[in-house]
């Protein structure tokens, strides 16, 4: 008998269940890919909001001397073009924050961008008509509208994202804020080459771009927790009573970080225009961009890394404040060496870039969605105050002595470090 060779047939049975699971996996992967693409556009849309806000002030700084000559106004009157904007924003931010908690974020941001752009057009016509009164009124209107932009965008980030994505998005908003500070003086100087009031008419262009991005790329989750005003105020009061010690410390630290940043840039801007440097215009704006660029890169990197890690956040806040304290104190010995001086200011700005995204994350994490708009608005109101009072106070200190300026800011940084070290103790994982 011949031996028959046995052959094995490799037959695989694939049930309908497996096929369905495979299809579902493919669909899920496809959704994730589309979701990641959509999220990038969503990030970009959110980033435009704080950038537009920054353009509102910083783009006008280079044209203030020209405005004085063209309109025949004093230096104090030209400074009010900046101050009235910040004051109006600071006053209305808490009110707008409540309205955003009550009615939603986009319903506040969209009209705010429209009014912001409209205020720019009004200011532009005021310049054409050589009317200082119309310009200052338009700037107040723009300040009111500004209250509904970046502060509400921060609350919106907390509504849209969780975990590490939220921290990354908050880092992006801070980086966008810094990028606006880098670009706006350069753009303002370039626009002034066309006509001195061109920046006013440029505002609507930036606002329309941001408005379209918000309309088409941001889908806001529904707010089902609308509270009456009395209950809302009670909840805010209870929150501040429970977490006030570290929340107020966080508010103070964020405000001081921007106070120092804008103050030292104001100082640098002034000394660059004096002998022996005699640098102004676009070239000066590019030099001022160096410390700001350090802050921008650090802010985005920090936001991407922290991922709601409370231990890492605490370390980075303290490291940032240590860097600020040491670098600002060291400038006292290098006031005449412009290269080392700018390097030290850049280190201080990097410290600010470590501090601010961490503060943003712990403040957002401490607040429920229903009160988020008010808390982020209070925080941003104090940040506005820090920006507004920085240049005048630094100008006053510069009249006393250059050393007084940097002894004061390094002492303030050290004081903030002590408060943050002892009072801000985030949990290992922030909710």
BELZIPE-V136446 format. One record per residue. PHI is phi in degrees with one decimal (NA if undefined). OMEGA is omega in radians with two decimals (NA if undefined). Layout:
phi->(PHI | PHI)
omega->(OMEGA | OMEGA)
This chain:
phi->(NA | -81.2 | -77.7 | -88.7 | -82.8 | -81.8 | -115.4 | -101.3 | -95.8 | -84.1 | -109.4 | -110.8 | -99.1 | -117.0 | -75.7 | -63.9 | -63.4 | -62.7 | -62.2 | -63.6 | -62.3 | -61.7 | -63.9 | -64.3 | -62.1 | -63.2 | -64.0 | -62.2 | -61.6 | -62.7 | -63.3 | -64.2 | -62.7 | -65.2 | -64.6 | -67.2 | -65.9 | -62.7 | -66.3 | -59.9 | -66.3 | -64.3 | -57.7 | -61.5 | -60.8 | -65.0 | -64.2 | -67.4 | -68.5 | -65.1 | -66.1 | -61.2 | -60.1 | -63.4 | -56.7 | -57.9 | -107.5 | -64.1 | -71.2 | -90.1 | -54.4 | -65.1 | -95.5 | -59.4 | -60.6 | -67.4 | -59.7 | -57.5 | -70.3 | -68.3 | -98.1 | 66.7 | -112.4 | -81.9 | -62.8 | -64.4 | -63.1 | -68.8 | -66.0 | -66.0 | -58.9 | -84.7 | -64.5 | -63.4 | -62.0 | -66.6 | -66.1 | -60.8 | -63.2 | -60.7 | -70.7 | -90.5 | -56.0 | -61.9 | -65.7 | -64.1 | -61.5 | -62.5 | -61.7 | -68.7 | -67.5 | -79.0 | -115.2 | 120.6 | -82.4 | -64.2 | -67.1 | -95.2 | -63.2 | -63.3 | -61.9 | -61.9 | -66.1 | -65.1 | -65.4 | -57.1 | -64.3 | -62.2 | -62.7 | -63.5 | -62.9 | -61.2 | -63.5 | -62.1 | -68.6 | -60.0 | -66.9 | -60.6 | -88.0 | 55.0 | -109.1 | -63.8 | -61.6 | -67.3 | -61.9 | -67.6 | -65.3 | -62.1 | -67.5 | -64.7 | -62.8 | -63.2 | -62.8 | -59.1 | -65.1 | -60.6 | -61.3 | -99.9 | -108.4 | -59.0 | -60.1 | -75.2 | -61.7 | -63.6 | -65.0 | -62.1 | -58.6 | -64.2 | -74.4 | -83.4 | -125.0 | -135.1 | 58.6 | -64.9 | -64.8 | -62.3 | -61.3 | -64.4 | -65.8 | -67.4 | -63.2 | -66.1 | -63.9 | -68.9 | -65.4 | -64.5 | -58.5 | -67.6 | -62.5 | -61.7 | -67.5 | -70.7 | -79.7 | -61.1 | -63.8 | -66.7 | -62.8 | -60.6 | -66.2 | -68.6 | -64.8 | -64.9 | -68.3 | -78.6 | -159.6 | -62.1 | -97.2 | -60.3 | -60.8 | -60.1 | -77.4 | -79.1 | -53.3 | -58.9 | -62.1 | -64.4 | -65.8 | -64.1 | -61.7 | -65.8 | -60.1 | -63.2 | -62.7 | -65.0 | -62.5 | -96.4 | -113.9 | -112.7 | -110.6 | -81.8 | -66.3 | -69.5 | -102.4 | -103.2 | -119.2 | -76.1 | -107.9 | -73.9 | -58.1 | -62.3 | -65.1 | -62.0 | -63.8 | -62.1 | -64.8 | -63.4 | -61.4 | -64.9 | -62.5 | -67.5 | -67.3 | -77.5 | -120.9 | -60.3 | -59.6 | -85.5 | -65.4 | -64.8 | -61.1 | -64.2 | -59.0 | -63.5 | -64.4 | -65.1 | -64.6 | -67.7 | -58.3 | -76.9 | -58.6 | -67.9 | -57.7 | -71.4 | -65.2 | -69.8 | -68.8 | -62.8 | -61.5 | -61.8 | -59.2 | -70.6 | -71.5 | -67.0 | -80.6 | -93.5 | -65.6 | -91.8 | -86.1 | 51.5 | -110.7 | -146.6 | 67.0 | -63.4 | -61.1 | -64.7 | -60.9 | -66.6 | -68.6 | -63.5 | -70.2 | -62.2 | -62.3 | -64.8 | -64.1 | -59.3 | -67.7 | -60.9 | -63.4 | -66.5 | -60.8 | -65.9 | -63.5 | -61.9 | -60.0 | -73.8 | -89.7 | -69.7 | 46.4 | 63.9 | -80.5 | -61.9 | -64.9 | -64.1 | -59.5 | -62.3 | -61.5 | -67.8 | -61.3 | -67.4 | -62.9 | -59.9 | -70.5 | -63.3 | -61.4 | -62.9 | -62.8 | -67.1 | -67.0 | -68.3 | -66.7 | -69.2 | -61.1 | -56.2 | -93.1 | -129.9 | -64.5 | -95.0 | -100.5 | -62.4 | -70.1 | -65.2 | -59.8 | -64.9 | -60.7 | -66.8 | -64.9 | -66.8 | -62.4 | -61.6 | -66.8 | -62.7 | -58.4 | -63.8 | -65.7 | -75.8 | -73.8 | -64.4 | -61.7 | -66.2 | -62.2 | -57.2 | -67.2 | -72.8 | -69.8 | -61.8 | -68.8 | -86.6 | -121.4 | -72.0 | -55.9 | -68.8 | -117.3 | -64.5 | -60.8 | -66.4 | -65.8 | -66.0 | -70.6 | -60.7 | -61.0 | -69.7 | -63.0 | -69.9 | -64.7 | -59.9 | -61.2 | -61.0 | -67.2 | -68.6 | -88.6 | -56.1 | -58.0 | -61.6 | -68.0 | -66.5 | -60.7 | -65.1 | -68.0 | -63.5 | -66.6 | -77.8 | -174.9 | -63.3 | -66.6 | -59.1 | -57.0 | -85.8 | -65.7 | -65.6 | -70.4 | -69.1 | -66.5 | -64.9 | -63.3 | -64.2 | -61.4 | -64.3 | -58.0 | -62.2 | -62.6 | -64.9 | -62.3 | -93.3 | -106.1 | -102.5 | -125.3 | -66.3 | -64.9 | -60.0 | -132.1 | -78.5 | -68.7)
omega->(3.09 | 3.11 | 3.12 | 3.13 | 3.11 | 3.11 | -3.14 | 3.08 | 3.11 | -3.13 | 3.13 | 3.09 | -3.13 | -3.09 | 3.10 | 3.13 | 3.12 | 3.12 | 3.12 | 3.13 | 3.13 | 3.12 | 3.14 | 3.11 | 3.12 | 3.14 | -3.14 | 3.12 | 3.12 | 3.12 | 3.14 | 3.12 | 3.11 | 3.14 | -3.14 | 3.09 | 3.12 | -3.13 | 3.10 | 3.13 | 3.09 | 3.08 | -3.13 | 3.14 | 3.13 | -3.10 | -3.12 | -3.02 | 3.09 | 3.13 | 3.10 | 3.13 | -3.11 | 3.12 | -3.09 | 3.12 | -2.95 | -3.11 | -3.10 | -3.07 | -3.12 | -3.05 | -3.09 | 3.10 | 3.13 | 3.13 | 3.11 | -3.11 | -3.06 | -3.10 | -3.12 | -3.12 | -3.12 | 3.09 | 3.12 | 3.13 | 3.12 | 3.12 | 3.12 | 3.08 | 3.10 | -3.01 | -3.08 | 3.09 | -3.10 | -3.14 | 3.13 | 3.11 | -3.12 | -3.12 | -3.01 | -3.10 | 3.14 | 3.13 | 3.13 | 3.11 | 3.08 | -3.12 | 3.12 | 3.06 | -3.07 | -2.97 | -3.14 | -3.05 | -3.07 | -3.12 | 3.04 | -3.05 | -3.05 | 3.08 | -3.13 | 3.13 | 3.12 | -3.14 | 3.11 | 3.13 | 3.10 | 3.08 | 3.09 | 3.11 | 3.12 | 3.11 | 3.11 | 3.09 | 3.05 | 3.09 | 3.09 | -3.13 | -3.11 | -3.12 | 3.10 | -3.13 | 3.13 | 3.14 | -3.08 | 3.07 | 3.12 | 3.14 | 3.07 | 3.09 | 3.10 | 3.11 | 3.09 | 3.14 | -3.13 | 3.11 | -3.13 | -3.11 | -3.01 | 3.13 | 3.14 | 3.09 | 3.11 | 3.09 | 3.13 | 3.10 | 3.12 | 3.11 | -3.00 | -2.95 | 3.08 | 3.01 | -3.08 | 3.13 | 3.11 | 3.14 | 3.13 | 3.14 | 3.10 | 3.05 | 3.12 | 3.13 | 3.11 | 3.09 | 3.10 | 3.07 | 3.13 | 3.12 | 3.07 | 3.11 | 3.10 | -2.99 | -2.96 | 3.10 | 3.12 | 3.12 | 3.13 | 3.13 | 3.14 | 3.13 | -3.14 | 3.09 | 3.09 | 3.06 | -2.94 | -3.10 | -3.12 | -3.12 | 3.13 | -3.11 | 3.08 | -3.13 | -3.12 | 3.14 | 3.13 | -3.14 | 3.13 | 3.12 | 3.11 | -3.14 | 3.13 | 3.12 | 3.13 | -3.10 | -2.97 | -3.01 | -3.13 | 3.06 | -3.05 | 3.05 | -3.10 | 3.10 | -3.12 | -3.08 | -3.14 | -3.07 | 3.01 | -3.02 | -3.09 | 3.14 | 3.13 | -3.14 | 3.11 | 3.14 | 3.09 | 3.12 | 3.13 | 3.12 | 3.14 | 3.10 | -3.09 | -3.01 | -3.01 | -3.05 | -3.12 | 3.09 | 3.13 | 3.06 | 3.11 | 3.10 | -3.12 | -3.11 | 3.13 | 3.12 | -3.13 | 3.10 | 3.14 | 3.06 | -3.14 | -3.11 | -3.10 | 3.13 | -3.11 | 3.07 | 3.05 | 3.10 | -3.13 | 3.13 | -3.12 | -3.08 | 3.11 | -3.13 | -3.11 | 3.05 | 0.15 | -3.00 | 3.11 | -3.12 | 3.06 | 3.10 | -3.06 | -3.13 | 3.11 | 3.14 | 3.12 | 3.10 | 3.11 | -3.13 | -3.07 | 3.09 | -3.13 | 3.11 | 3.05 | 3.12 | -3.10 | -3.10 | -3.13 | -3.13 | -3.12 | -3.14 | 3.14 | 3.12 | -3.14 | -3.03 | -2.91 | 3.03 | 3.09 | 3.13 | -3.05 | -3.14 | 3.13 | 3.12 | -3.14 | 3.11 | -3.07 | 3.07 | -3.13 | 3.10 | 3.13 | 3.14 | 3.06 | 3.13 | 3.12 | -3.09 | -3.08 | -3.09 | 3.14 | 3.08 | -3.12 | -3.12 | 3.14 | -3.08 | -3.07 | -3.10 | -3.10 | 3.11 | -2.97 | -3.10 | 3.10 | -3.12 | 3.13 | 3.08 | 3.13 | 3.08 | 3.09 | 3.08 | 3.09 | 3.12 | 3.05 | 3.06 | 3.08 | 3.10 | 3.03 | -3.03 | -2.93 | 3.11 | 3.10 | 3.10 | 3.13 | -3.08 | -3.09 | 3.11 | 3.10 | -3.10 | -3.08 | -2.93 | 3.03 | -3.09 | -3.04 | 3.11 | -3.01 | -3.10 | -3.12 | -3.09 | 3.12 | 3.11 | 3.07 | 3.12 | -3.13 | 3.08 | 3.10 | 3.06 | 3.07 | 3.13 | 3.10 | 3.11 | -3.05 | -3.04 | -3.11 | -3.09 | 3.13 | -3.14 | 3.09 | 3.08 | 3.12 | 3.14 | 3.12 | 3.08 | 3.10 | -3.10 | 3.07 | -3.14 | 3.11 | -3.14 | -2.99 | 2.97 | -3.12 | -3.06 | 3.10 | 3.08 | 3.10 | 3.09 | 3.11 | 3.11 | 3.12 | 3.09 | 3.14 | -3.14 | -3.11 | -3.11 | -3.04 | -3.01 | -3.12 | -3.14 | -3.12 | 3.07 | -3.10 | 3.08 | -3.09 | -3.11 | NA)
